[in-house]
């Protein structure tokens, strides 16, 4: 198939540092090429891909000091529309920026929604555009908008060789992500402190969360058990997450997926996560980690980590969260939308 992948421009594909959506788009795009598809990637010009790159801007927006992120996304949608006839299917990953144009495209298309959908202002928008085909990244993500045009759920996947299995754990807990109220790094600090276990925090601080970080989180970092590392890239993530006794995922919001959960499993690292959003779909309690409802339960889970097999965590990752499985799931959706006869594909 001739497939267009339309990525956000905020980060390069894949990101140099933090960025879940762009990382998934990178893995999916390269795997589709490996499976024999002709893929064009609309993204920032500094992206690195096996596909044919259609650059929209020279560099990723976040690292280039843009003040208006929307303008270049609108321009990209126009570029995609002008080339729509070149493709059998167009796959959008840019939230709802393209909806008005997509409704008028002559080419089959699908949109994967990567963000939170529990916002009241989205209800009339997705009711209006319920004819557009959508893919969720977890079943939990779609619950606030049951009337949207859902055609499937596709869990994220990672390349087998991206993160190395580490059979032996270190002596610390890990938190990876961004500093924001809904990610609850303060809970992670409370868990580590009560458990008497060192915590290493690898997280970025967006400008929008700088005040929260300075006022609510920075004072907690004086704790001798806490080591704030800052934002890390792909090259450092394997050793950081793989060396941990467990990944703490103490969310306080309906997490659409949480890519770091399967990154941890790929390393063999179990996850201690608060219940909510996609967590119950991703983790298998007592097998790949623990799902908890309080700091006290999380502290208890730290004491039971020896019950979790790191080898089993890796096996579950390979069985459920590979990039090959993700790509095949998407190809089935592409073929259905484009009217292409389905091939005999084995996940």
PLY file of the C-alpha trace (Angstrom):
ply
format ascii 1.0
element vertex 347
property float x
property float y
property float z
element edge 346
property int vertex1
property int vertex2
end_header
0.00 0.00 0.00
0.98 3.64 -0.49
0.57 5.16 2.97
1.02 8.69 4.28
1.88 9.13 7.96
1.15 12.65 9.24
3.04 13.40 12.45
2.99 16.29 14.92
5.68 18.88 14.30
6.38 19.67 17.96
9.09 16.99 18.12
11.21 15.33 15.46
10.36 11.75 14.50
11.67 10.09 16.60
12.22 12.68 19.36
15.70 13.44 20.62
14.36 13.57 24.17
10.78 13.36 25.48
7.88 12.68 23.12
5.56 9.69 23.08
3.43 10.30 19.97
6.37 11.04 17.69
8.22 7.99 18.98
5.27 5.72 18.18
4.92 7.27 14.71
8.62 6.60 14.09
8.36 2.94 15.09
5.17 2.40 13.08
6.50 4.14 9.97
9.77 2.22 9.87
8.03 -1.10 10.48
5.54 -0.47 7.66
8.48 0.13 5.33
10.10 -3.10 6.50
6.84 -4.92 5.78
7.00 -3.72 2.17
4.71 -0.71 2.13
5.52 2.56 0.35
5.36 5.15 3.10
5.67 8.94 3.07
6.18 10.69 6.40
5.01 14.29 6.81
7.06 15.62 9.72
9.78 18.09 10.70
12.81 18.18 8.45
15.20 16.88 11.12
13.28 13.59 11.39
15.06 10.28 10.81
13.02 7.67 8.94
13.17 4.74 6.54
10.19 6.29 4.73
10.24 9.11 2.20
10.33 12.28 4.30
8.08 15.17 3.31
9.46 17.96 5.53
7.07 20.70 6.61
9.48 22.77 8.70
13.24 22.64 9.05
13.40 21.61 12.70
11.07 20.33 15.40
9.07 23.15 16.96
9.74 22.60 20.67
13.50 22.72 20.35
13.45 25.62 17.87
11.67 28.24 19.98
8.42 28.60 17.98
5.71 30.81 19.42
2.89 29.56 17.14
2.76 25.78 16.80
-0.55 25.78 14.93
0.47 27.66 11.77
2.82 24.99 10.45
0.34 22.23 11.26
-2.31 23.98 9.16
0.24 24.31 6.37
1.05 20.59 6.64
-2.61 19.61 6.34
-2.81 21.65 3.14
0.29 19.91 1.76
-1.20 16.50 2.57
-4.49 17.44 0.91
-2.71 18.53 -2.27
-0.98 15.15 -2.46
-3.94 13.03 -1.34
-4.19 11.30 -4.71
-0.67 9.90 -4.28
-1.77 7.57 -1.47
-4.02 4.60 -0.84
-4.52 5.75 2.76
-3.58 8.73 4.93
-2.94 8.17 8.64
-3.17 11.30 10.80
-1.62 11.65 14.27
-2.30 15.38 14.84
-5.37 15.37 17.07
-8.28 17.21 15.36
-6.38 19.90 13.43
-7.22 18.28 10.08
-10.88 17.33 10.63
-12.50 19.89 8.30
-10.08 19.04 5.50
-10.17 15.28 6.09
-13.94 15.16 5.62
-13.42 16.41 2.05
-10.46 14.25 1.06
-10.90 11.85 -1.87
-8.52 9.37 -0.22
-9.40 6.98 2.64
-7.93 8.12 5.93
-7.83 7.32 9.61
-6.88 9.29 12.71
-5.17 7.87 15.78
-5.96 9.95 18.85
-3.00 10.02 21.22
-4.21 12.39 23.93
-6.83 12.68 26.64
-10.45 12.86 25.52
-12.25 13.55 28.80
-12.69 17.25 28.06
-16.26 18.58 27.74
-15.44 20.85 24.81
-14.54 17.79 22.72
-18.04 16.29 22.91
-19.74 18.51 20.27
-16.66 18.41 18.04
-16.49 14.62 17.88
-20.26 14.38 17.53
-20.06 16.63 14.46
-17.20 14.59 12.98
-18.47 11.16 13.95
-18.23 10.13 10.27
-14.43 10.32 10.40
-12.74 6.98 11.24
-10.80 7.04 14.51
-8.44 4.67 16.30
-7.95 4.74 20.06
-4.71 3.67 21.76
-6.65 2.00 24.58
-10.29 1.09 25.11
-10.29 3.30 28.20
-9.29 6.35 26.15
-12.47 6.28 24.07
-14.96 6.04 26.96
-15.69 9.82 27.19
-16.60 9.91 23.46
-18.55 6.71 22.71
-20.26 8.40 19.73
-17.00 9.08 17.85
-16.22 7.12 14.68
-14.20 4.36 16.30
-12.91 1.66 13.95
-10.48 -0.02 16.33
-8.12 0.13 19.29
-4.41 -0.42 18.65
-2.07 -0.64 21.62
1.39 0.81 21.08
4.34 -1.41 20.26
8.13 -1.18 20.38
10.93 -2.83 18.37
12.26 -5.95 20.07
15.82 -4.62 20.05
15.07 -1.08 21.21
15.51 -1.80 24.92
17.69 -4.60 26.25
16.36 -7.06 28.82
18.14 -6.60 32.16
17.68 -9.66 34.38
19.17 -8.07 37.51
17.56 -5.07 39.16
19.37 -2.22 40.87
18.50 -0.78 44.26
16.34 2.17 43.17
12.85 2.99 41.93
12.39 5.00 38.72
10.01 7.71 37.55
10.10 8.68 33.86
7.97 11.26 32.07
7.18 14.90 32.62
6.59 16.98 35.69
2.90 17.91 35.80
0.09 17.67 38.35
-1.57 14.67 36.65
1.65 12.63 36.52
2.01 12.93 40.33
5.75 12.73 40.83
4.95 13.88 44.38
3.28 10.51 44.92
6.39 8.78 43.63
8.50 10.71 46.13
6.09 9.82 48.94
6.19 6.13 47.99
9.98 5.99 47.85
10.32 7.89 51.13
7.89 5.60 52.98
9.54 2.51 51.51
13.02 3.78 52.34
14.09 3.19 48.75
16.06 5.58 46.52
14.10 7.20 43.67
15.59 8.48 40.44
13.43 10.94 38.49
14.02 11.38 34.76
11.51 13.99 33.66
11.18 17.13 31.60
9.61 20.34 32.84
7.52 22.17 30.24
7.17 25.93 30.48
3.50 25.49 31.41
4.50 23.40 34.43
7.49 25.45 35.59
5.59 27.20 38.39
4.17 23.88 39.61
7.65 22.39 39.60
9.22 25.30 41.46
6.43 25.64 44.03
5.31 22.04 44.65
8.07 19.68 43.55
11.45 21.37 43.94
11.17 21.54 47.76
10.66 17.75 47.81
13.94 17.14 46.01
16.02 17.95 49.10
15.21 14.45 50.36
18.47 12.44 50.33
16.61 9.48 48.79
15.61 11.53 45.74
17.81 12.07 42.69
16.36 14.40 40.03
18.11 13.54 36.76
16.08 15.73 34.41
15.05 14.91 30.84
16.77 11.93 29.21
16.86 10.64 25.65
16.37 7.22 24.09
20.04 6.28 24.50
19.92 6.65 28.29
16.46 5.23 28.88
17.30 1.52 28.69
19.93 1.61 31.40
17.88 3.99 33.54
14.63 2.01 33.45
16.23 -1.43 33.16
18.37 -0.86 36.24
15.39 -0.02 38.46
13.67 -2.36 40.91
10.39 -1.02 39.55
8.95 1.82 37.53
6.55 4.02 39.50
3.56 5.18 37.46
1.50 7.11 40.04
-0.88 8.84 37.64
-3.87 10.93 38.68
-5.65 11.24 35.32
-7.18 8.96 32.66
-3.88 8.05 30.98
-4.58 7.21 27.30
-1.74 4.67 27.15
1.49 5.45 29.00
4.30 4.30 26.71
6.79 4.12 29.56
4.86 1.16 31.00
5.78 -1.07 28.06
9.28 0.41 27.87
9.73 -0.85 31.43
8.38 -4.30 30.56
10.77 -4.50 27.60
13.63 -4.05 30.06
12.13 -6.64 32.42
11.26 -3.98 34.98
7.91 -4.40 36.78
5.54 -1.46 37.12
3.72 -0.15 40.19
0.86 1.95 38.83
-2.16 3.75 40.20
-5.46 2.53 38.81
-6.91 4.62 36.00
-7.04 5.10 32.27
-5.20 2.42 30.32
-3.39 0.90 33.29
-5.75 -2.05 33.70
-5.36 -2.88 29.97
-1.57 -2.76 29.99
-0.54 -4.34 33.28
-1.30 -7.83 34.56
-1.46 -7.63 38.39
0.96 -9.99 40.06
2.54 -10.83 36.70
4.03 -7.61 35.32
3.58 -5.44 38.37
0.95 -4.13 40.78
-2.07 -1.86 40.36
-2.73 0.20 43.48
-5.19 2.77 44.79
-3.12 4.53 47.44
0.41 5.42 48.47
0.18 2.84 51.26
-0.70 0.10 48.75
2.19 1.20 46.54
4.61 1.01 49.48
3.35 -2.50 50.19
3.88 -3.38 46.52
7.52 -2.26 46.74
7.97 -4.87 49.43
6.54 -7.58 47.16
8.58 -6.92 44.02
10.50 -10.16 44.49
7.27 -11.95 43.53
7.49 -10.57 39.98
9.65 -12.36 37.41
11.62 -9.93 35.28
11.87 -12.59 32.57
8.07 -12.83 32.51
7.80 -9.04 32.15
9.96 -9.25 29.03
7.99 -12.20 27.64
4.71 -10.33 28.07
6.21 -7.36 26.25
7.30 -9.56 23.34
3.91 -11.23 23.12
1.66 -8.18 23.46
3.58 -5.00 22.69
5.88 -5.51 19.71
6.04 -3.04 16.83
5.30 -5.90 14.42
1.97 -6.55 16.13
1.14 -2.84 16.18
1.87 -2.44 12.47
-0.16 -5.50 11.49
-3.11 -4.23 13.55
-2.96 -0.94 11.67
-2.58 -2.60 8.27
-5.79 -4.54 8.85
-7.57 -1.24 9.54
-5.96 0.40 6.49
-7.05 -2.44 4.23
-10.61 -2.36 5.52
-10.89 1.41 5.01
-9.21 1.41 1.61
-11.14 -1.60 0.32
-7.93 -3.59 -0.17
-8.39 -7.38 0.00
-7.04 -8.57 3.34
-3.86 -10.64 3.24
-3.14 -13.61 5.45
-1.19 -11.78 8.13
0.11 -13.40 11.27
0.61 -11.17 14.29
0 1
1 2
2 3
3 4
4 5
5 6
6 7
7 8
8 9
9 10
10 11
11 12
12 13
13 14
14 15
15 16
16 17
17 18
18 19
19 20
20 21
21 22
22 23
23 24
24 25
25 26
26 27
27 28
28 29
29 30
30 31
31 32
32 33
33 34
34 35
35 36
36 37
37 38
38 39
39 40
40 41
41 42
42 43
43 44
44 45
45 46
46 47
47 48
48 49
49 50
50 51
51 52
52 53
53 54
54 55
55 56
56 57
57 58
58 59
59 60
60 61
61 62
62 63
63 64
64 65
65 66
66 67
67 68
68 69
69 70
70 71
71 72
72 73
73 74
74 75
75 76
76 77
77 78
78 79
79 80
80 81
81 82
82 83
83 84
84 85
85 86
86 87
87 88
88 89
89 90
90 91
91 92
92 93
93 94
94 95
95 96
96 97
97 98
98 99
99 100
100 101
101 102
102 103
103 104
104 105
105 106
106 107
107 108
108 109
109 110
110 111
111 112
112 113
113 114
114 115
115 116
116 117
117 118
118 119
119 120
120 121
121 122
122 123
123 124
124 125
125 126
126 127
127 128
128 129
129 130
130 131
131 132
132 133
133 134
134 135
135 136
136 137
137 138
138 139
139 140
140 141
141 142
142 143
143 144
144 145
145 146
146 147
147 148
148 149
149 150
150 151
151 152
152 153
153 154
154 155
155 156
156 157
157 158
158 159
159 160
160 161
161 162
162 163
163 164
164 165
165 166
166 167
167 168
168 169
169 170
170 171
171 172
172 173
173 174
174 175
175 176
176 177
177 178
178 179
179 180
180 181
181 182
182 183
183 184
184 185
185 186
186 187
187 188
188 189
189 190
190 191
191 192
192 193
193 194
194 195
195 196
196 197
197 198
198 199
199 200
200 201
201 202
202 203
203 204
204 205
205 206
206 207
207 208
208 209
209 210
210 211
211 212
212 213
213 214
214 215
215 216
216 217
217 218
218 219
219 220
220 221
221 222
222 223
223 224
224 225
225 226
226 227
227 228
228 229
229 230
230 231
231 232
232 233
233 234
234 235
235 236
236 237
237 238
238 239
239 240
240 241
241 242
242 243
243 244
244 245
245 246
246 247
247 248
248 249
249 250
250 251
251 252
252 253
253 254
254 255
255 256
256 257
257 258
258 259
259 260
260 261
261 262
262 263
263 264
264 265
265 266
266 267
267 268
268 269
269 270
270 271
271 272
272 273
273 274
274 275
275 276
276 277
277 278
278 279
279 280
280 281
281 282
282 283
283 284
284 285
285 286
286 287
287 288
288 289
289 290
290 291
291 292
292 293
293 294
294 295
295 296
296 297
297 298
298 299
299 300
300 301
301 302
302 303
303 304
304 305
305 306
306 307
307 308
308 309
309 310
310 311
311 312
312 313
313 314
314 315
315 316
316 317
317 318
318 319
319 320
320 321
321 322
322 323
323 324
324 325
325 326
326 327
327 328
328 329
329 330
330 331
331 332
332 333
333 334
334 335
335 336
336 337
337 338
338 339
339 340
340 341
341 342
342 343
343 344
344 345
345 346
